[in-house]
């Protein structure tokens, strides 16, 4: 069975492309089924392989266990065609941004992703939960089998080991902290600013925690579901509004942080133009952490608007990670050991069909000789003679194949068989 990871991430593709190939949570199940059918056309026996999709703001990756013909290049090209076809994109535009990692490199990548080593924010914990959600959705869609199930379960175990035995998360600078740092370049004091958070997910909650620690003048949460918005706002002594109130209220906020699951922008250029005019050109700081983006990118062209994307914050994060090298080295060593262990398991799994065939062949020979012995007993043959014939018959049948192979082999092949047979039958030489 061939293991493969194909995808793009924040190091190979800009956010403008990542948002176009992102899958929402309610698309994953259907996409997994579609991917299995797509790749099934390239399987030697037409069987659909195992498949899972991981899609976050920083990456879209397809993990597979299959027997795709044509090797890695064919797999990458097929993945590019699948993603382009699914999202109605140009194959030529997408293909250069994809990477492919076969076999142990795919496993190593999955372990590194789960442990936060491949994240824009080194050691960030959110990716582990996102990967678990992706696995759950793939399993519900019938995409998981023995190999991917085992690989992901080991990924989760490795991530737990890395976090509990290294300080990989201790030196990380979060996106939320980076957002605070950037806002301090615009405003002398956050304590004098009114802050709006759009969305109520995990990333917004993290950002709200960091900004609330700066004691802003006010904190407001805008969310599609008022119940969730109220619950989050209450934690930080803030207020909640509906998304429908943004057009009337947006101009009252100095800092806007947005991260929703919307597939289309919820804040357009016209809305911000009106807000800037109502603010009499007082600066407004905006952070769009969503992929696909919540805020139309044209907003960044406006005077008095400072708009940052998830990639912009990533650059700030990377500049504050000088103290991570020792923890990274320790985490990489743990991962390498666990990769080798998993690949050993994979190698052992590869011989399972052969072992099953050997058992079936042996059972067939045993039943033939057993039936022969029963007939001898029924006709009154001596029991010792029957046992002797049974043992000789079994021995002759088990040795027939190896003897014929050795007899017909020549040269190097005979030498290899001669060296191997004593190990298989534990003979003395």
N, C-alpha and C positions, 0 to 999 in steps of 0.2 A: 504494500500500500504506500502511495506517495503522499507526503505531507507538504502543504504549500500555503504560504501567506502572500497575498497580493494586495496592494493598496497604495494610497497616497496619504501624506500627513503634512504637518506644518513645516517640515524641512524640505519637502519636495514640491509643494504646491501652495500658491497664495490663497488667502481666504476667499477671493472672488471665484476661484475654481472649486475649492473645498465645499462651499455652500451649495454649489450646483450638483454635486454628487452625494450630498448628505442624504441619509434616510431617516425619516421620523420614526418614532417607536411603533406607530400603527402601520408602517410600511414594511417593517422588518420581516414579519412572517411571510407575507406575499413575496417579498424579494428573495428570501431564502429558497422558497419553492421554485421561483422562476430561475434562480441561479442553478439549482440542481438539475432542472430540466434542460437548461442551456448547455451545461457542461456534460450532461448525460449523452448528448449527441456525439461527444468526442471520446466516450469511454469505449474500450475494446469490445466489451460484451453488452453495451447498451444500458448497463446498470447505472443508476444514479448514485453518486458518491455522497460523502458527508459534507455539510456546508454550514458555515455560520458567518454572520455579518456584524461587524462592530462599526458603529458610526457615531462620532462625537464631534465637538467643535474643532478638534485638532486632527481628526483622521477618519477615513473610511477604508476599512480593510475587510477582505474576504479570506476566511480560513477554510481550507479544504483538505479532505483525505479521500483520494480517488486514484484512478489509474488513467489519467489523461494522456493520450498519445501526443507525441511531438515535443515533450520536455518542457522546460521552464519558459522558453520563448513563446511556444504555442499557448501555454497557460496564461501568460501575461497578455498576449494579443487577444485571446478569448475573453479575458476579464475586461480588457479595455472595450471590446465590442459589446459585451454585456452591459457594462455601466453606461456607455454611450447610448446604446439602444434604449435602456430603461429610463434614462433621464433626458433623452432626446438631445444629446450633445454630439459634437464632432469627435470621431475616433482619433483623427490626427491631432486635435487639440489636447486630448486627454492622455494618449499613449505615452508621451515623453515624461510625464509626471509620476508614472507608476513604478513601483519597485516590486520585485519578486524574490521570495526567500524560500528555497526548497528544503525539505527534510529537517536536519538538526537546526538549520538557520531559522526555519519557520518556528520551531519550538522555542529556540532562544529568544526570538522576537516576542512571542506571546508571553514568555516569562518576564521579559524586560518591560513590556507594556503594562502588565498587571502590577509590577512592582514600582511603577512610576519612573523608571529610568529612561523611558522614551518620550516622556511628557514635556511639554513646553515649560511647565513648572516642575522641576525635579522633585520626585518623591511625593507629588500631590496624591491624596487618597481617593479623589472622586473617580479616577479611571477604573479602580478595582470594582466599584459598584456598577459602573457603566458596562464593564465586561461581563459581570454576573448577569445583568439584565439582558445583554445580547445573547448569552448562552441559554438563558431561560426561554427567550423568544425563539431561538433556533431549535431548541428541543421541542417546543410546542408545535413548531411547523414541520417536525419530522426530519430536521436536518442533522441531528447528532447521531453518531453511532459509537462503536467501541473506541475508536482512535481519538476523535475530537473530544468525546466526553472525558476520556482519561487525560488528554493534554490540558484541557481547561481546569479540571479538578486539581491537577498538579500545579497549574499556573497560580491558582488561588492559594495553594499551600506554600508555594515559593514566595509569593507576595507577603504572606503572613510572616514567614521566617525572616525575610529581608527587613520588614518593618520592626520586628521584635528584637533582632540581633544587631542591627546597624543603626546609625543616626542619619539615614538617608533623608528622612523628613525634617530633621532638626534644622538644617541649613537652607531649606527651601524658602523662596520668597513667593508668596501666593499672588495670583492675579488680583485678588482683593487688595492686598497690601500695595501692589504696584499701582492700582487705581488711585488709592489714597495719595501715594507719592506724587503721581502726575498732577492730581488736582491741587496739590500744595504749590505747584509751579504757577498756577493761575490765580489762586486766592491766597492772601496772606494768612487767613485763619478760616478753617472749615467751620469753626464754632459760630460763624456769622452767616453761614449759608443754609439755604433750604434744599434738601436732597430728595429726589424722586427715584424710586426703584420700580422698574417695570418688569413684572414677573414675580413668581413666588417660589421658584425652585431652589435647589441646593446652592447654586452659584450666587444667586441673589441673596440668599440667607447669609452666605459667607461674607459677601460685600457689605451687607447691612451691619454685620457684627463689627467689621473693621471701621466703617464710617461712624457708627454709633459711639465707638470708643473715643471719637474726636469731639463729642458733644455738639452736634450741629444745631442750628436754630430750630429746624424742624425736619422730620423724617416721614415720608409718605410712600405707601406701596400702592401701585396700580396693577390690578390683575383682572383677568377675564372672570375668574371665580371670586366673588366678594368674600366668601367664607374663608378661603385660604389667604386672601389678602389681609383680611382683618386679623387672622390668627398670627401672621408674621408681623404686622404692624404693632400689634399689642405687645409682642415680646420686647419691642424697642421703644415703647411709649409713643408710637407714631399713629398716623391716620391711614385709612385705606380709601381708595377711590376706584371706580370702574374704568376700564380702558376707554369707554365712551366719553369720559370726562376730560380726556387729555387735551382736546382741542380748546377747551375753555380754561384749563388750568396750567398748561405747559409753561407759559410765560412767567409763572410765579416761582419756578425752580431754577436754582443756580447750577446744580449738579444733577445729571440724569444718567442712571446706570440701567441698561436694558439687557435682559437675557430671557427670552421666551422660546417656546417651541414652534412659533409661527413659521410657516413655509414661505411667507411673503413679508416684506417690510411693513411695519405697523406705524412707523413715523416717516412721513414723506418730506420732501424739500419744501413744499408750500406751507406745511404746518410749522416748520422751524422758521421760515421767513416771517410768518406772522408773529411768532413768539419773539423773535429778535426785535422786530419793530415795536411790539408792545413793551419790551424791556428797555426801550430807548438805547439799544446797542450795548447794554450791560453784558459782559461776557457770560457765556454759558458753556459749561464743561460737560461733555457727553462721552460715555463709554458703551460701546456695543460689543457685548460678549457672546452674542448669539451667532450660530452658524446653522442655517442661512441667516444673514444679517437682519436685524430688526429695523435699522436706520438706513435710509437710502444713502449710498456713498457720496452722492452729489452734495450732501449737507456739508461735507468737509470744506467745500469751496467758499462757504459763506464767511464773511468777516465777523469777528466776535463770537464764532462758534469753534470750539476746540474738540474735534471728534477723534476718538481713538478706537481701533478695532482690537480684536483678540490678538492679532499678530503684533500690533504696536506694543501691547502690554507684555508680550513675550520677550521683546527686546529688552525691556526694563528688567524683567525677571532674570534674564540671563546675565545681566551686568552685576547682579548681586549674589552670584553663586560661586565665588572664588574658594569658599571653605568646604567644598563638597568632595574633593578628590579622594580622600581616604575612605569616606563612606561609600563612594561609588565603586572603588576598587574592591572593597569587602563584599558589596552586594553582587558585583559581577562574578566574583569567585564562587559565591553560593549558587548563583544561577548556572554557571558552567558545570558544576558538580551535578546539579539536578537535571540538566539537559542530557548529560551522559547517561544518567540513570534511566531517564525516559526512553532514550534511543535504544538502550539495552532491552527495555521492555518491548519496544517496537520490533526489534530484531527477533526476539523470542516469539512474538505473535506471528511473524512471517512463516515460521516452521510449523505452526499449529495445524494447518491443512495437511501437511505431509505426515505429521504424527497421527492425525485422524485416519488418513489413508492406510498407514501401516497397521493401525489397530483393526481396521475393517478387513484388510487382507489377511491378517493373522487370525481373526475370528472366523473368516470364511474357510481357511485351511483347517482350523481346529474342528469346525463342525463336520467337514468332510471326513476327517479321520475318525471322529467320534461316531458318526453314523456307520462307518465301516466296522469299527470295533463292536458296536451293538449287534450288527448282523452276525458277526463271528460268534458272539456269546449266544445268540438265539439258536444257532445251529449246533451248539454244544461244544465249541472249541475250548481248550484248556484256558483258564483265566490268565495264567502266567504268559502263555503264548500270545493271548490277545493284548496284554499290556506291552509285551515286547514289540509286537507289530505296531501298536499305537505309537509308542515312543519313536520307533524307527521311521514310521511314516511321517510324523510331525517333523522330525529332524531333517529328513530328506527333502521335504517340501520347503522348509525355511532356508535350507542351504542351496537349493537348486538355482535361485536367481543370482546370488553372489558368485556361485561357481561358474555359471554360464557367462556372467559379465567378465570375470577374470580370464576365462578361457578365450573369449573372443577379442579381448582388449590387446593392444599392441603398444610398444614403445613407452612413452611418458604416461599414457593413460593406464597401462598395466602397472607401472611403478607406483602411481598414485593409489590405485586400488589395492595393491599389495601392502602399502603402508596404512591404508585406512581400515581394511577388513579386520585386522587384529584388534583395533580399537573398538570396532562395532561388536565383535563377538568375543572380545576379551580372551583371545587365544594366546598361548605362550609361543615365543619364537626363540 
